[in-house]
């Protein structure tokens, strides 16, 4: 099996090779599967990241959540402690570039969302398998978060982000569901 670094690099390259139109169309197909899922429909407070060009689009998910009256919380990473804290946002204007240009919310006590208030967590990643294991960005932030907090979780990806089986390490935490382009829910 290819190393995590090779798999990450391959997925990044494939995302960058997509035209803007193809990227949006393919992302919307996967978003539609998640939006139709009972876990999404039941959740009032949803935690998710703001995507970069090297990930499946999540802007559409944020907009769909707001349009249907759901609340959204976006993580702010604490690199020193390798932890995540979530803050409610209602608009993209509440975000600003942070490490590596990733958009994050401004930290404020009023907007802080405790982990137990999240009813669904959409976990980012580069590569996913059928058991919910993933290769993320390499910091272990979400693995630690999922280990500490038992929150319904899922990931979304395009077909080139799927592999039959990953070799999880001891600290790797699977998500509950994976929505991959062209596949039934895993």
Rosetta silent file (secondary structure, phi, psi, omega in degrees, C-alpha in Angstrom):
SEQUENCE: XXXXXXXXXXXXXXXXXXXXXXXXXXXXXXXXXXXXXXXXXXXXXXXXXXXXXXXXXXXXXXXXXXXXXXXXXXXXXXXXXXXXXXXXXXXXXXXXXXXXXXXXXXXXXXXXXXXXXXXXXXXXXXXXXXXXXXXXXXXXXXXXXXXXXXXXXXXXXXXXXXXXXXXXXXXXXXXXXXXXXXXXXX
SCORE:     score description
SCORE:     0.000 S_00000001
   1 L     0.000  143.500  178.463    0.000    0.000    0.000 S_00000001
   2 L   -65.180  153.102  178.851    1.179    3.527   -0.758 S_00000001
   3 L   -71.191  163.056  178.435    2.324    5.665    2.125 S_00000001
   4 H   -57.712  -40.581 -178.374    0.062    8.300    3.639 S_00000001
   5 H   -63.786  -40.995  179.133    2.196   11.035    2.087 S_00000001
   6 H   -66.469  -44.213  178.977    1.885    9.523   -1.391 S_00000001
   7 H   -61.939  -44.410  177.877   -1.884    9.087   -1.029 S_00000001
   8 H   -59.354  -47.943 -178.211   -2.290   12.685    0.200 S_00000001
   9 H   -61.122  -41.585  179.697   -0.168   14.019   -2.647 S_00000001
  10 H   -63.588  -44.389 -179.847   -2.106   12.011   -5.239 S_00000001
  11 H   -65.495  -44.109  177.923   -5.476   13.263   -3.977 S_00000001
  12 H   -56.981  -46.046 -179.987   -4.283   16.889   -3.876 S_00000001
  13 H   -60.673  -43.212 -178.887   -3.043   16.578   -7.462 S_00000001
  14 H   -65.878  -37.863  176.028   -6.341   15.094   -8.634 S_00000001
  15 H   -63.090  -44.769 -177.664   -8.328   17.901   -7.009 S_00000001
  16 H   -67.288  -21.583  178.108   -6.124   20.538   -8.624 S_00000001
  17 H   -82.953  -10.182  178.892   -6.624   18.876  -12.041 S_00000001
  18 L   -76.773  140.534  171.416  -10.425   19.261  -11.864 S_00000001
  19 L   -69.999  159.592  179.537  -12.001   22.174  -13.706 S_00000001
  20 H   -58.073  -42.244 -179.370  -14.006   24.516  -11.480 S_00000001
  21 H   -64.315  -45.530 -179.935  -17.242   23.298  -13.096 S_00000001
  22 H   -64.922  -40.674  178.119  -16.380   19.617  -12.647 S_00000001
  23 H   -58.250  -47.973 -178.302  -15.299   20.245   -9.044 S_00000001
  24 H   -67.296  -43.755 -179.055  -18.601   21.929   -8.211 S_00000001
  25 H   -62.661  -47.568 -178.221  -20.760   19.375  -10.021 S_00000001
  26 H   -67.737  -37.869  176.927  -19.071   16.367   -8.442 S_00000001
  27 H   -62.787  -42.222 -178.561  -19.095   17.966   -4.982 S_00000001
  28 H   -63.183  -34.367  178.587  -22.823   18.692   -5.279 S_00000001
  29 H   -63.022  -42.281  179.869  -23.560   15.039   -6.059 S_00000001
  30 H   -73.274  -39.713  177.284  -21.910   13.919   -2.826 S_00000001
  31 H   -57.417  -41.316 -178.837  -23.435   16.797   -0.860 S_00000001
  32 H   -60.436  -38.940  178.465  -26.895   15.690   -2.036 S_00000001
  33 H   -64.225  -42.547  178.556  -26.347   12.205   -0.593 S_00000001
  34 H   -67.357  -43.609 -178.688  -25.373   13.659    2.787 S_00000001
  35 H   -61.634  -28.390  179.886  -28.237   16.183    2.787 S_00000001
  36 H   -85.077  -10.152 -175.853  -30.727   13.333    2.212 S_00000001
  37 L   -75.402  140.722  179.172  -29.300   11.215    5.038 S_00000001
  38 H   -56.820  -33.916 -179.967  -31.319   10.943    8.283 S_00000001
  39 H   -62.355  -41.283  176.818  -28.275   11.893   10.390 S_00000001
  40 H   -68.045  -46.221 -175.485  -28.065   15.255    8.597 S_00000001
  41 H   -63.754  -33.908  179.300  -31.817   15.774    8.639 S_00000001
  42 H   -75.132  -31.272 -171.384  -32.054   15.114   12.407 S_00000001
  43 L   -72.839  135.185  173.314  -29.133   17.329   13.370 S_00000001
  44 L   -97.256  -39.628 -179.837  -29.732   20.909   14.439 S_00000001
  45 E  -113.180  116.108 -175.091  -26.087   21.793   15.228 S_00000001
  46 E  -117.182  130.305  175.743  -23.579   20.532   12.662 S_00000001
  47 E   -97.309  128.881  176.411  -19.811   20.786   12.915 S_00000001
  48 E  -157.977  158.093 -179.980  -17.871   21.060    9.673 S_00000001
  49 L   -88.930  166.840  171.919  -14.795   22.660    8.184 S_00000001
  50 L   -97.249  119.553 -171.511  -14.581   25.237    5.441 S_00000001
  51 L   -68.201  155.932  170.927  -13.006   23.427    2.509 S_00000001
  52 L  -103.373  170.972  178.636   -9.833   24.313    0.650 S_00000001
  53 L   -63.786  -12.505 -179.564   -9.419   23.747   -3.120 S_00000001
  54 L   -99.332   21.289  178.811   -7.737   20.409   -2.303 S_00000001
  55 L  -139.545  162.951  172.985  -10.866   19.008   -0.623 S_00000001
  56 L   -63.512  143.421 -175.634  -14.453   18.315   -1.586 S_00000001
  57 L   -63.434  131.672  173.407  -16.508   21.505   -1.350 S_00000001
  58 L  -114.430   -4.309  178.051  -18.244   22.211    1.973 S_00000001
  59 H   -58.734  -41.401  179.138  -19.479   25.717    1.169 S_00000001
  60 H   -62.990  -34.970  177.324  -22.632   24.175   -0.291 S_00000001
  61 H   -68.164  -42.503  177.596  -23.221   22.204    2.904 S_00000001
  62 H   -60.732  -46.529 -179.983  -22.895   25.321    5.039 S_00000001
  63 H   -62.993  -41.218  178.747  -25.314   27.204    2.776 S_00000001
  64 H   -64.351  -40.078  178.370  -27.791   24.294    2.777 S_00000001
  65 H   -61.991  -48.385 -179.078  -27.652   24.108    6.565 S_00000001
  66 H   -62.815  -41.031 -178.508  -28.336   27.828    6.942 S_00000001
  67 H   -64.285  -27.882 -179.139  -31.146   27.733    4.356 S_00000001
  68 L   -98.583   10.463  175.963  -32.901   24.963    6.294 S_00000001
  69 L    83.169    9.639  177.445  -32.553   26.672    9.679 S_00000001
  70 L   -81.028  160.412  177.703  -29.735   24.482   10.979 S_00000001
  71 E  -105.873  147.370 -177.659  -26.876   25.868   13.011 S_00000001
  72 E  -126.357  144.931  176.321  -23.247   25.347   12.048 S_00000001
  73 E  -129.068  133.201 -176.902  -20.024   25.298   14.013 S_00000001
  74 E  -114.403  140.622 -176.599  -16.593   25.534   12.413 S_00000001
  75 E   -79.189  149.652  168.713  -13.373   24.431   14.128 S_00000001
  76 E  -118.650  124.040 -176.776  -10.490   26.603   15.180 S_00000001
  77 E   -85.768  139.666  172.934   -7.294   24.595   15.565 S_00000001
  78 E  -108.932   98.548 -174.572   -4.961   25.014   18.511 S_00000001
  79 L   -63.158  -35.549 -178.198   -1.613   23.886   17.073 S_00000001
  80 L   -62.838  -44.742 -177.965    0.156   23.943   20.433 S_00000001
  81 L   -97.828   -0.926 -177.495   -2.288   21.520   22.066 S_00000001
  82 L    50.149   51.204 -178.389   -3.292   19.792   18.802 S_00000001
  83 E  -131.623  166.822  178.967   -6.934   20.319   19.658 S_00000001
  84 E  -120.797  140.269  170.335  -10.077   21.727   18.067 S_00000001
  85 E  -126.436  136.526 -176.438  -12.614   24.183   19.456 S_00000001
  86 E  -102.905  142.377 -179.915  -15.839   24.832   17.550 S_00000001
  87 E  -132.916  136.680 -179.130  -17.531   28.211   17.095 S_00000001
  88 E   -70.486  135.930  172.323  -20.929   28.915   15.605 S_00000001
  89 E  -128.326  149.614  178.529  -21.002   30.840   12.352 S_00000001
  90 L  -121.458   -1.221 -176.171  -23.989   32.148   10.424 S_00000001
  91 L  -161.937  152.263  178.910  -22.133   33.681    7.492 S_00000001
  92 H   -66.774  -21.260  178.663  -18.836   33.336    5.653 S_00000001
  93 H   -65.127  -14.435 -179.187  -17.927   36.881    6.752 S_00000001
  94 H   -85.607    7.483 -177.582  -17.293   35.470   10.240 S_00000001
  95 E  -111.654  153.518  174.399  -14.220   33.601    8.971 S_00000001
  96 E  -145.347  153.673 -178.664  -10.630   34.695    8.459 S_00000001
  97 E   -64.204  137.831  177.388   -7.503   32.976    7.088 S_00000001
  98 L  -124.318 -149.528 -178.968   -5.441   31.074    9.643 S_00000001
  99 H   -51.506  133.018  178.108   -2.591   28.558    9.341 S_00000001
 100 H    58.865   23.232  177.891   -1.984   27.509    5.706 S_00000001
 101 H    76.358    5.656  179.277   -4.785   29.836    4.570 S_00000001
 102 L   -69.649  132.238  179.741   -7.493   27.655    6.106 S_00000001
 103 E   -77.815  129.026  179.739  -10.549   29.720    6.987 S_00000001
 104 E  -132.503  157.610  176.348  -11.411   29.628   10.670 S_00000001
 105 E   -75.876  159.235  172.149  -13.891   31.464   12.896 S_00000001
 106 L   -78.560  134.207 -178.927  -12.836   34.176   15.249 S_00000001
 107 L   -73.106  130.087  173.720  -12.742   32.792   18.788 S_00000001
 108 L  -153.367  142.954 -178.577  -15.315   34.293   21.128 S_00000001
 109 H   -59.502  -37.731 -177.003  -16.937   33.009   24.282 S_00000001
 110 H   -66.298  -30.831 -175.875  -20.412   33.872   22.963 S_00000001
 111 H   -98.840   -3.458 -179.163  -19.986   31.761   19.821 S_00000001
 112 E   -62.225  136.707  178.320  -18.196   28.788   21.423 S_00000001
 113 E  -119.404  114.352  177.697  -20.004   25.466   20.898 S_00000001
 114 L   -63.776  145.728 -176.538  -19.252   22.708   23.402 S_00000001
 115 H   -53.546  -39.390 -177.341  -18.576   19.337   21.776 S_00000001
 116 H   -67.412  -12.625  176.665  -21.646   17.738   23.356 S_00000001
 117 H   -84.815  -14.849  178.297  -23.846   20.256   21.495 S_00000001
 118 L   -74.977  127.708 -179.385  -22.684   18.973   18.104 S_00000001
 119 L  -101.293  -13.073  174.330  -25.247   16.544   16.703 S_00000001
 120 E  -157.013  137.239  178.099  -23.256   15.652   13.589 S_00000001
 121 E  -121.741  119.654  176.420  -19.599   16.176   12.743 S_00000001
 122 E   -93.085  110.040 -171.389  -18.479   16.203    9.098 S_00000001
 123 L   -95.618  126.890 -179.895  -14.825   15.160    9.308 S_00000001
 124 L   -77.003  166.432  175.950  -12.419   16.207    6.543 S_00000001
 125 L   176.120  170.598  178.690   -9.775   13.998    4.992 S_00000001
 126 L   -99.115  -37.434 -175.210   -7.889   13.034    1.876 S_00000001
 127 E  -136.620  141.642 -177.187   -8.515    9.271    1.711 S_00000001
 128 E  -134.945  152.762  173.037  -11.321    7.099    3.119 S_00000001
 129 L  -123.509  176.623 -174.687  -12.130    3.402    3.351 S_00000001
 130 L   -66.322  -21.515 -179.578  -15.340    1.411    3.810 S_00000001
 131 L   -90.515    2.667  177.705  -14.840    1.069    7.578 S_00000001
 132 L    91.020    2.913  175.674  -14.704    4.828    8.094 S_00000001
 133 L   -77.084  153.943 -174.735  -10.957    5.120    8.546 S_00000001
 134 E  -145.518  158.095  167.877   -9.357    8.108    6.911 S_00000001
 135 E  -108.521  116.120 -178.955   -6.113    9.776    6.123 S_00000001
 136 L   -96.265 -144.176 -175.109   -6.407   13.363    7.210 S_00000001
 137 L   -88.480   -5.895  173.544   -3.964   16.223    7.171 S_00000001
 138 L   103.237   -2.136 -179.177   -1.483   14.530    9.475 S_00000001
 139 L   -94.944  -14.490 -179.703   -1.953   16.369   12.748 S_00000001
 140 L    75.496   10.966 -177.549   -4.327   13.938   14.435 S_00000001
 141 H   -57.830  -49.503 -177.233   -6.679   16.761   15.484 S_00000001
 142 H   -73.493  -33.009  176.190   -9.867   14.924   14.500 S_00000001
 143 H   -61.164  -45.075  178.121   -8.666   11.551   15.791 S_00000001
 144 H   -64.472  -43.067 -178.951   -8.134   13.102   19.230 S_00000001
 145 H   -61.826  -46.533 -179.767  -11.454   14.959   19.055 S_00000001
 146 H   -66.907  -32.372  177.920  -13.388   11.812   18.085 S_00000001
 147 H   -67.707  -33.640 -178.194  -11.633    9.781   20.785 S_00000001
 148 H   -85.559  -27.375 -172.763  -12.701   12.303   23.435 S_00000001
 149 L  -128.953  122.612  179.458  -16.224   13.006   22.175 S_00000001
 150 L   -88.210   89.115 -177.124  -18.750   10.436   21.011 S_00000001
 151 L  -119.053  136.853  172.982  -20.486   12.453   18.287 S_00000001
 152 L   -54.742  132.849 -173.259  -22.218   11.024   15.204 S_00000001
 153 E  -138.384  155.008  176.891  -19.683   11.574   12.429 S_00000001
 154 E  -152.235  167.083  173.687  -19.282   11.233    8.698 S_00000001
 155 E  -135.622  157.131  178.423  -16.922   12.126    5.885 S_00000001
 156 E  -128.029  148.040  179.757  -17.517   12.986    2.238 S_00000001
 157 E  -163.287  163.617  174.878  -15.274   12.428   -0.760 S_00000001
 158 L   -87.116  165.852 -171.982  -14.932   12.017   -4.485 S_00000001
 159 H   -59.744  -30.263  179.682  -14.322    8.598   -6.010 S_00000001
 160 H   -76.369   -2.849  176.430  -10.540    9.074   -6.249 S_00000001
 161 H   -94.409   -0.864 -176.155  -10.444    9.561   -2.467 S_00000001
 162 E  -100.035  137.028  169.285  -11.696    6.034   -1.788 S_00000001
 163 L  -129.896  153.922 -178.625   -9.561    2.944   -1.166 S_00000001
 164 L   -61.678  -41.905 -175.589  -10.827   -0.505   -0.210 S_00000001
 165 L  -153.544  131.758  170.897   -8.843   -0.681    3.002 S_00000001
 166 L  -101.580  156.087  175.086   -6.522    1.510    5.020 S_00000001
 167 L   -97.428   94.873 -176.382   -4.185    0.153    7.668 S_00000001
 168 L   -68.856  147.328  173.612   -5.294    2.127   10.737 S_00000001
 169 L   -92.396  168.415 -174.933   -2.828    3.007   13.442 S_00000001
 170 L   -54.231  -38.419 -175.414   -3.682    2.657   17.138 S_00000001
 171 L   -84.709   -9.296 -176.659   -4.731    6.313   17.456 S_00000001
 172 L   -70.642  132.674  179.557   -6.884    6.399   14.284 S_00000001
 173 L  -114.629  125.802  178.782  -10.598    6.869   14.904 S_00000001
 174 L   -78.515  155.520  170.403  -13.136    5.918   12.221 S_00000001
 175 L   -88.175  164.088 -177.309  -16.151    8.011   11.311 S_00000001
 176 L   -74.292  -34.471 -176.470  -19.612    6.432   11.432 S_00000001
 177 E  -141.280  150.619  174.195  -20.460    6.941    7.748 S_00000001
 178 E  -130.326  129.599  177.423  -18.622    7.772    4.533 S_00000001
 179 E  -109.873  111.202 -177.586  -20.317    9.315    1.509 S_00000001
 180 E  -117.545  136.856  177.959  -18.250    8.744   -1.639 S_00000001
 181 L   -49.759  127.632  175.541  -19.160    9.878   -5.138 S_00000001
 182 L    78.150    3.381  179.280  -20.753    7.053   -7.097 S_00000001
 183 L  -121.610  151.539  170.734  -20.973    4.663   -4.138 S_00000001
 184 L   -65.377  159.533  177.513  -23.770    3.783   -1.806 S_00000001
 185 L   -52.702  135.461 -179.220  -23.262    5.070    1.724 S_00000001
 186 L  -101.802    0.000    0.000  -20.425    3.164    3.391 S_00000001
